[in-house]
């Protein structure tokens, strides 16, 4: 009887937590279809705010910057993170505590500290060399730096889960290093790579703090645009933008989760 009561209590707490987390998002989605000019009351269902988004050049420019930033930075982070993850696996028996600290540091470091340090670095480099002027390029570099640890850890966990004898079997079959890489390792860790890419994409689209400190005047992303527009008040148009971002991040997160649990035959 006590176990059943405890189970029901934990279930109720679980549902309360889910409601607390996702009810605000549901409200944002609901009011994005509001036909009224104000976000204070819901008077009816309409797609007028989504239509206005399609004709707003500033929003389309911010969306384009967000997509370019997310895709390019995720692709670069995937390549570098994959190499680091494989290196961590190859040398896992050595004492690499310092490397583990360096990998985890961008993950646990507060975004505002990371963003300010990136901004100061780019400013100093630009003063000395004229390179790395704040803009989309600096944002891509900044995003890559915090995406790499996630990719490296996902790839490393995939390699750790493999049977070590598979690598020896590939060598015994006289496979060259290139053949082992393209015909054995890459197909084997393909789900992890796809999962890591979509996770990096999600992190990039969702990021505001680091993007804000490393952006230029013509490289505003959707989060930066929302932050600037919300100063005038929350309008249904802002809710529509937020809804589109919620949908994009949700789809990327679901794809990342599906591929991370996909098993090889």
CORVEN-V853143 format. One record per pair of residues at least 12 apart in sequence whose C-alpha atoms are under 7 Angstrom apart, sorted by the first residue. I is the first residue (numbers start at 1). J is the second residue. Records with the same first field share a line. If there is no record, write none. Layout:
BEGIN
I: J  J
END
This chain:
BEGIN
28: 239  243
29: 239  243
31: 236  239
32: 236  237  239  240
33: 45  46  47
34: 46  236
38: 235  236
39: 234  235  236
49: 236  237  240
50: 240
62: 220  221  222  225
63: 221  222
65: 219  220  221
66: 205  221  222
69: 140
70: 201  204  205
71: 201
73: 140  143  144
74: 144  197  200  201
75: 197
76: 144
77: 144  147  148
78: 151  197
80: 148
81: 148  149  151  152
82: 151  152  155
84: 152
85: 152  153  155  156
86: 156
88: 156
89: 156  159  160
103: 149
104: 149
106: 146
107: 146
111: 209  210
112: 209  210
114: 210
115: 209  210  213  214
116: 213
118: 142  214
119: 213  214
134: 214  215  216
135: 214  215  216  219
136: 215  219
138: 214
139: 211  214  215
143: 204
147: 200
151: 196
154: 192  196
155: 192  193
158: 189  192
191: 259  260  262
192: 259  260
194: 256  259
195: 255  256  257  259  260
196: 256
198: 252  253  255  256
199: 252  253  256
202: 249  252  253
208: 223  224
212: 224
226: 238
END
